[in-house]
Amino acid sequence: MKIEILGNGGTICKTLFCNALEALRETGKKGRVVLVKDMKNILRYGVLATPALIVNGVVVSAGYLLSSNEIITYLKSSLT
C-alpha cells in the first residue's frame, strides 16, 4: 500500500503524515507513507487544496487534516 501526503511540508502536512503512519500501523498493513512537496507531482493528481491524502493512487481527501481514525476508515475501505 502506498500513501502519499501532498503539500508544502508545513505543520499541517507533517501532522497528516504522522496520522497516516499511525493509521497504517494500527491497521497492521504493510506500506509506506511519502510526503510529496513537488508542485508538478501534486498537480498531476488534480489537487488544488492541500494537504491531500492519496491511497494507492486515488485521491481520498484534499484540504483537510484527517485524524488517524478517519484515515483508518479510508484504509479499510480501500483494502476490501
Secondary structure as UniProt FT lines:
FT   STRAND          2..6
FT   HELIX           11..27
FT   STRAND          32..36
FT   HELIX           39..43
FT   TURN            44..46
FT   STRAND          52..55
FT   TURN            56..57
FT   STRAND          58..62
FT   HELIX           68..79
//
